[in-house]
Amino acid sequence: MPTVREHGSDHQNGQQRDDRDCRNGTHGQMLRGFALATYSECVRRPRRNRLDRVYTAVANLDLPPAVFKTCPWQPRALIETGLRQWLRCCAPALRDNQVIGMPSRAVDEAWHGLILCTARYSVFCKKAYGEFLHHHPDGGAPADVPGATDPVDEQLRRTVIAWTLVAQPGEQCVLWDLDERVGVDQPWGLDLDRVAEIESAVTRLTAGGRNS
């Protein structure tokens, strides 16, 4: 998954665009499970069976101080939470061979630090995903990676969708405004109104799938 920053989203007609793309099953180049027929099935089937090992591996992942060598912001506990949520978001994206966008520079730095702990990171990936989770810096992904050249807003939109697939009931995502909360200069992030638009589109699609 690439680490990308939010350069400012175009929110004009965002809700209508989300609804249209959801109905068409495209939503940019969304996760494969976001098509109308397959998405509702994906949501209805017991996700716990598919994601249990991801939850367990992420929860049990030890994050030593070396992970935060280039991540000086505080509180560290908030950044740890963001990193663990990001690693969970990567599960459906990796499954569908899609690229999602990184909403937080602080979490991105922590992820870099984790990747540099190569043995630890390799073992974690195997436990969580059954394969290696690659990091594609902006412009560094192979040509055959779907969605790698999509606009930042599209990649971040997929991140929100991925979060709706992995979030526990009532769990709040800290990724969207984490940089502002920890005092990152020139923070990345995603406008919370935009997040709400995307989540509403997912909710409407899910309800439509149940009623079809």
Residue frames relative to the residue before (quaternion, step in Angstrom):
aa qw qx qy qz dx dy dz
M 1.0000 0.0000 0.0000 0.0000 0.00 0.00 0.00
P 0.3921 -0.7280 0.4968 0.2636 3.61 -0.86 0.76
T 0.3349 -0.6736 0.6009 0.2703 3.51 -1.23 0.34
V 0.0565 0.8054 -0.5823 0.0948 3.55 -0.57 1.16
R 0.3429 -0.7371 0.5405 0.2167 3.55 -1.18 0.45
E 0.5083 -0.6280 0.4984 0.3144 3.51 -1.26 0.50
H 0.1838 -0.8066 0.5569 0.0743 3.57 -0.62 1.16
G 0.6794 -0.4261 0.2905 0.5221 3.56 1.28 0.14
S 0.2286 -0.8113 0.5289 0.0993 3.57 -0.57 1.18
D 0.3719 -0.6744 0.5844 0.2555 3.52 -1.19 0.58
H 0.1376 -0.8421 0.5193 0.0473 3.55 -0.26 1.28
Q 0.4413 0.7021 -0.4660 0.3085 3.61 1.23 -0.08
N 0.8392 0.0174 -0.0665 0.5394 3.54 -0.80 1.09
G 0.2546 0.8099 -0.5003 0.1702 3.59 1.13 0.48
Q 0.6704 0.5027 -0.3174 0.4440 3.57 0.88 -0.88
Q 0.6534 0.5028 -0.3211 0.4660 3.57 0.95 -0.87
R 0.6499 0.5142 -0.3262 0.4548 3.59 0.96 -0.81
D 0.6385 0.5258 -0.3297 0.4551 3.57 0.96 -0.83
D 0.6652 0.5013 -0.3096 0.4586 3.57 0.88 -0.93
R 0.6556 0.5131 -0.3197 0.4524 3.59 0.92 -0.90
D 0.6881 0.4812 -0.2869 0.4611 3.56 0.85 -0.95
C 0.6225 0.5349 -0.3467 0.4540 3.57 1.05 -0.71
R 0.6671 0.4987 -0.3109 0.4578 3.56 0.92 -0.90
N 0.6989 0.4616 -0.2699 0.4749 3.56 1.01 -0.75
G 0.4289 -0.7177 0.4575 0.3029 3.57 1.24 -0.22
T 0.5595 0.6063 -0.4009 0.3981 3.59 1.18 0.40
H 0.0986 0.8348 -0.5411 0.0251 3.56 0.68 -1.17
G 0.6764 -0.3264 0.2051 0.6276 3.52 0.94 0.98
Q 0.5952 -0.4188 0.3890 0.5649 3.52 -0.66 -1.16
M 0.0456 -0.8629 0.5032 -0.0109 3.50 0.44 1.29
L 0.7018 -0.3829 0.3629 0.4787 3.47 -1.36 -0.07
R 0.5979 -0.6043 0.3886 0.3555 3.55 -0.98 0.85
G 0.6698 0.5274 -0.2950 0.4315 3.58 1.02 -0.77
F 0.5868 0.6041 -0.3762 0.3863 3.61 1.24 -0.09
A 0.4495 0.6427 -0.4809 0.3919 3.60 1.22 0.04
L 0.6677 -0.5657 0.2957 0.3831 3.57 -1.01 0.83
A 0.7274 0.4404 -0.2718 0.4506 3.57 0.67 -1.05
T 0.7491 0.4182 -0.2346 0.4570 3.56 0.78 -1.02
Y 0.6175 0.5636 -0.3641 0.4104 3.59 1.04 -0.64
S 0.6720 0.4869 -0.3153 0.4603 3.58 0.83 -0.93
E 0.6286 0.5163 -0.3306 0.4786 3.57 1.06 -0.72
C 0.6361 0.5377 -0.3218 0.4502 3.56 1.01 -0.87
V 0.6794 0.4761 -0.2962 0.4733 3.56 0.98 -0.84
R 0.6893 0.5026 -0.2955 0.4300 3.58 0.93 -0.84
R 0.6421 0.5234 -0.3556 0.4327 3.58 0.93 -0.77
P 0.6107 -0.5779 0.3779 0.3877 3.62 -1.06 0.59
R 0.2621 -0.7962 0.5266 0.1419 3.56 -0.18 1.27
R 0.5500 0.6349 -0.4022 0.3642 3.55 1.10 -0.57
N 0.6207 0.5589 -0.3485 0.4253 3.58 1.02 -0.77
R 0.7213 0.4426 -0.2390 0.4761 3.56 1.01 -0.85
L 0.7915 0.3615 -0.1532 0.4684 3.56 0.99 -0.85
D 0.4096 0.7338 -0.4672 0.2746 3.58 1.23 -0.12
R 0.6951 0.4747 -0.3030 0.4469 3.54 0.83 -0.90
V 0.6029 0.5376 -0.3612 0.4658 3.59 1.14 -0.56
Y 0.6455 0.5163 -0.3202 0.4629 3.58 0.86 -0.94
T 0.6869 0.4962 -0.2892 0.4454 3.56 0.85 -1.00
A 0.6768 0.4945 -0.2995 0.4558 3.57 0.86 -0.95
V 0.6613 0.4945 -0.3121 0.4699 3.59 0.95 -0.83
A 0.6659 0.5071 -0.3102 0.4508 3.59 0.91 -0.87
N 0.7322 0.4266 -0.2292 0.4789 3.58 1.03 -0.78
L 0.4680 0.6968 -0.4367 0.3237 3.58 1.27 -0.13
D 0.2773 -0.7481 0.5832 0.1528 3.56 -0.76 1.07
L 0.1369 -0.7893 0.5970 0.0431 3.56 -0.88 1.01
P 0.1619 -0.8220 0.5405 0.0769 3.60 0.00 1.27
P 0.7109 -0.4639 0.3070 0.4302 3.62 -1.21 0.30
A 0.5762 0.6082 -0.3822 0.3898 3.60 1.08 -0.61
V 0.5775 0.5969 -0.3734 0.4133 3.58 1.12 -0.61
F 0.7676 0.3739 -0.1690 0.4924 3.57 1.05 -0.80
K 0.2582 0.8098 -0.4945 0.1819 3.57 1.22 0.41
T 0.7759 0.2505 -0.1419 0.5614 3.60 1.01 -0.76
C 0.6210 0.5012 -0.3310 0.5036 3.57 1.26 0.42
P 0.0227 -0.8791 0.4760 -0.0073 3.59 0.35 1.23
W 0.5219 0.6919 -0.4035 0.2935 3.58 1.20 -0.30
Q 0.2083 -0.7645 0.6034 0.0897 3.52 -1.26 0.58
P 0.5400 -0.1317 -0.8273 -0.0813 1.52 -2.28 1.05
R 0.5319 -0.6549 0.4422 0.3044 3.54 -0.96 0.92
A 0.5968 0.5855 -0.3705 0.4046 3.59 1.02 -0.72
L 0.6406 0.5157 -0.3279 0.4649 3.59 1.04 -0.72
I 0.6528 0.4967 -0.3122 0.4793 3.59 0.99 -0.80
E 0.6081 0.5378 -0.3497 0.4676 3.60 1.03 -0.71
T 0.6432 0.5127 -0.3222 0.4686 3.56 0.95 -0.87
G 0.6591 0.5118 -0.3065 0.4579 3.58 0.94 -0.87
L 0.6479 0.5133 -0.3236 0.4605 3.58 0.96 -0.82
R 0.6677 0.4917 -0.3101 0.4650 3.58 0.90 -0.86
Q 0.6432 0.5023 -0.3311 0.4736 3.61 1.01 -0.71
W 0.6256 0.5337 -0.3336 0.4610 3.59 1.03 -0.77
L 0.6697 0.5007 -0.3058 0.4553 3.59 0.87 -0.90
R 0.6280 0.5030 -0.3357 0.4898 3.57 1.11 -0.55
C 0.6285 0.5354 -0.3375 0.4522 3.61 0.98 -0.78
C 0.6317 0.5646 -0.3311 0.4154 3.56 1.07 -0.71
A 0.5513 0.6516 -0.3973 0.3371 3.61 1.13 -0.51
P 0.7260 0.3894 -0.2832 0.4910 3.67 0.67 -0.88
A 0.6114 0.5449 -0.3610 0.4460 3.60 1.08 -0.61
L 0.6615 0.4939 -0.3053 0.4746 3.57 0.95 -0.87
R 0.6157 0.5603 -0.3378 0.4393 3.56 1.00 -0.81
D 0.7770 0.3376 -0.1609 0.5063 3.57 0.97 -0.92
N 0.4342 -0.7247 0.4418 0.3017 3.59 1.30 0.27
Q 0.4457 0.6756 -0.4552 0.3711 3.54 0.91 1.00
V 0.4022 -0.6883 0.5543 0.2390 3.53 -1.30 0.43
I 0.0669 -0.7672 0.6362 0.0461 3.55 -0.96 0.91
G 0.4751 -0.7047 0.4651 0.2476 3.55 -1.19 0.59
M 0.4301 -0.6871 0.5293 0.2506 3.56 -1.11 0.75
P 0.2671 -0.8103 0.5000 0.1490 3.63 -0.57 1.09
S 0.7836 0.3292 -0.1443 0.5067 3.62 1.16 -0.38
R 0.4087 -0.7027 0.5281 0.2455 3.56 -0.83 0.97
A 0.6370 0.5346 -0.3368 0.4416 3.60 0.98 -0.80
V 0.6686 0.4722 -0.2965 0.4919 3.59 0.94 -0.86
D 0.6050 0.5599 -0.3483 0.4463 3.57 1.05 -0.73
E 0.6583 0.4982 -0.3092 0.4721 3.59 0.93 -0.86
A 0.6495 0.5021 -0.3192 0.4735 3.59 0.99 -0.80
W 0.6328 0.5208 -0.3334 0.4660 3.59 1.02 -0.76
H 0.6063 0.5399 -0.3470 0.4696 3.59 1.02 -0.75
G 0.6705 0.5057 -0.3011 0.4517 3.56 0.91 -0.93
L 0.6371 0.5178 -0.3234 0.4706 3.57 1.04 -0.74
I 0.6463 0.5252 -0.3239 0.4490 3.58 0.94 -0.87
L 0.6549 0.5199 -0.3144 0.4494 3.59 1.04 -0.75
C 0.5916 0.4631 -0.3668 0.5486 3.58 1.27 -0.19
T 0.1528 -0.8911 0.4127 0.1109 3.52 0.75 1.18
A 0.6725 0.4899 -0.3127 0.4582 3.58 0.88 -0.88
R 0.6562 0.5117 -0.3023 0.4650 3.56 0.93 -0.92
Y 0.6840 0.4945 -0.2876 0.4526 3.57 0.90 -0.97
S 0.6412 0.5312 -0.3248 0.4485 3.59 0.96 -0.82
V 0.6581 0.4974 -0.3057 0.4754 3.58 0.94 -0.88
F 0.6392 0.5267 -0.3281 0.4543 3.56 0.96 -0.85
C 0.6586 0.5192 -0.3179 0.4423 3.60 0.82 -0.96
K 0.6493 0.5198 -0.3178 0.4551 3.56 0.94 -0.86
K 0.6810 0.4833 -0.2881 0.4687 3.56 0.93 -0.90
A 0.7387 0.4473 -0.2409 0.4431 3.56 0.85 -0.96
Y 0.8396 0.2159 -0.0502 0.4959 3.57 0.74 -1.10
G 0.4261 -0.6961 0.4729 0.3319 3.56 1.16 -0.46
E 0.7635 0.1582 -0.1230 0.6140 3.56 1.32 0.14
F 0.6246 -0.5619 0.3910 0.3759 3.57 -1.28 0.25
L 0.2841 -0.7347 0.5937 0.1646 3.55 -1.00 0.89
H 0.2181 -0.8059 0.5413 0.0995 3.55 -0.35 1.26
H 0.3158 -0.6919 0.6177 0.1999 3.50 -1.33 0.51
H 0.0894 -0.7917 0.6039 0.0225 3.57 -0.69 1.12
P 0.2724 -0.7544 0.5706 0.1764 3.64 -0.28 1.14
D 0.6743 -0.5030 0.3477 0.4140 3.54 -1.19 0.54
G 0.8203 0.1654 -0.1655 0.5219 3.56 -0.63 1.18
G 0.6626 0.5484 -0.2983 0.4138 3.60 1.24 -0.08
A 0.5012 0.6687 -0.4252 0.3476 3.59 1.25 -0.02
P 0.5624 -0.5747 0.4585 0.3784 3.61 -1.12 0.55
A 0.6408 -0.5796 0.3533 0.3587 3.55 -1.15 0.66
D 0.7054 0.4801 -0.2716 0.4452 3.59 1.10 -0.60
V 0.4908 0.6365 -0.4520 0.3869 3.62 1.21 0.21
P 0.3865 -0.7526 0.4747 0.2426 3.62 -0.47 1.14
G 0.8460 0.2224 -0.1625 0.4566 3.54 -1.03 0.84
A 0.4358 0.7331 -0.4480 0.2683 3.60 1.23 -0.05
T 0.7421 0.3679 -0.2137 0.5180 3.59 1.12 -0.59
D 0.3727 0.7262 -0.4951 0.2978 3.58 1.22 0.27
P 0.6163 -0.5379 0.4075 0.4059 3.61 -1.15 0.45
V 0.6627 -0.5266 0.3634 0.3891 3.52 -1.22 0.59
D 0.6515 0.5299 -0.3307 0.4304 3.59 0.89 -0.88
E 0.6396 0.5184 -0.3278 0.4634 3.59 1.02 -0.74
Q 0.6669 0.4952 -0.3074 0.4642 3.59 0.92 -0.86
L 0.6644 0.4855 -0.3061 0.4787 3.58 0.99 -0.77
R 0.5939 0.5509 -0.3663 0.4579 3.58 1.09 -0.63
R 0.6430 0.5081 -0.3230 0.4733 3.58 1.01 -0.75
T 0.6029 0.5520 -0.3620 0.4480 3.59 1.09 -0.64
V 0.6405 0.5122 -0.3274 0.4692 3.58 0.97 -0.83
I 0.6487 0.5098 -0.3170 0.4677 3.58 0.94 -0.87
A 0.6370 0.5227 -0.3277 0.4622 3.58 0.95 -0.84
W 0.6346 0.5341 -0.3347 0.4472 3.58 0.99 -0.81
T 0.6433 0.5202 -0.3410 0.4464 3.62 0.95 -0.78
L 0.6582 0.5163 -0.3075 0.4534 3.59 1.16 -0.51
V 0.7821 0.3474 -0.1700 0.4887 3.59 1.08 -0.61
A 0.5124 0.6679 -0.4218 0.3369 3.61 1.19 -0.31
Q 0.4188 -0.6583 0.5644 0.2694 3.52 -1.14 0.70
P 0.6482 -0.5221 0.3611 0.4206 3.63 -1.12 0.51
G 0.8434 0.1595 -0.1464 0.4917 3.53 -0.82 1.06
E 0.5140 0.6594 -0.4167 0.3569 3.60 1.24 -0.10
Q 0.2700 -0.7597 0.5749 0.1396 3.56 -0.96 0.93
C 0.3690 -0.7197 0.5441 0.2234 3.56 -0.99 0.85
V 0.2844 -0.7827 0.5350 0.1422 3.57 -0.85 0.98
L 0.5005 0.7218 -0.3953 0.2688 3.57 1.24 -0.32
W 0.6449 0.6068 -0.3378 0.3190 3.57 0.91 -0.94
D 0.8170 0.1402 -0.0641 0.5556 3.61 0.94 -0.80
L 0.2600 0.8142 -0.4899 0.1716 3.57 1.23 0.40
D 0.6448 0.5443 -0.3401 0.4151 3.60 0.88 -0.88
E 0.6504 0.5006 -0.3209 0.4727 3.59 0.95 -0.80
R 0.6701 0.5206 -0.3011 0.4350 3.58 0.97 -0.82
V 0.7519 0.3554 -0.2195 0.5101 3.62 1.07 -0.61
G 0.5608 -0.6736 0.3551 0.3250 3.58 1.26 0.20
V 0.2612 0.7618 -0.5449 0.2334 3.59 1.00 0.76
D 0.4252 -0.6673 0.5471 0.2732 3.57 -0.97 0.87
Q 0.8244 0.0494 -0.0863 0.5573 3.58 -0.94 0.89
P 0.0019 -0.8630 0.5051 -0.0120 3.59 0.71 1.07
W 0.3952 -0.6321 0.6052 0.2794 3.49 -1.29 0.55
G 0.2508 0.7940 -0.5403 0.1214 3.55 -1.22 -0.19
L 0.3036 -0.7150 0.5987 0.1952 3.49 -1.38 -0.06
D 0.5163 -0.6666 0.4453 0.3014 3.53 -0.79 1.06
L 0.4930 -0.7001 0.4307 0.2850 3.58 -0.79 1.01
D 0.5936 0.5451 -0.3714 0.4611 3.59 1.12 -0.50
R 0.6411 0.5112 -0.3188 0.4755 3.56 1.06 -0.76
V 0.6080 0.5410 -0.3452 0.4675 3.58 1.02 -0.76
A 0.6664 0.5103 -0.3012 0.4526 3.57 0.91 -0.94
E 0.6129 0.5503 -0.3436 0.4510 3.62 1.04 -0.76
I 0.6891 0.4826 -0.2809 0.4620 3.55 0.85 -1.01
E 0.6641 0.4992 -0.3097 0.4624 3.57 0.91 -0.88
S 0.6277 0.5291 -0.3358 0.4618 3.60 1.06 -0.68
A 0.6285 0.5255 -0.3311 0.4683 3.57 1.05 -0.77
V 0.6393 0.5117 -0.3235 0.4741 3.58 1.00 -0.79
T 0.6498 0.5235 -0.3167 0.4510 3.58 0.94 -0.88
R 0.6631 0.4946 -0.3097 0.4687 3.58 0.94 -0.87
L 0.6471 0.5135 -0.3229 0.4618 3.57 0.97 -0.80
T 0.6536 0.5161 -0.3142 0.4558 3.57 0.91 -0.90
A 0.6543 0.5019 -0.3095 0.4734 3.58 0.97 -0.87
G 0.6498 0.5171 -0.3145 0.4599 3.58 1.00 -0.79
G 0.6372 0.5282 -0.3221 0.4596 3.57 1.07 -0.74
R 0.6561 0.5063 -0.3152 0.4624 3.57 1.04 -0.77
N 0.7196 0.4510 -0.2493 0.4655 3.56 1.08 -0.73
S 0.5831 0.6037 -0.3823 0.3866 3.59 1.24 -0.24
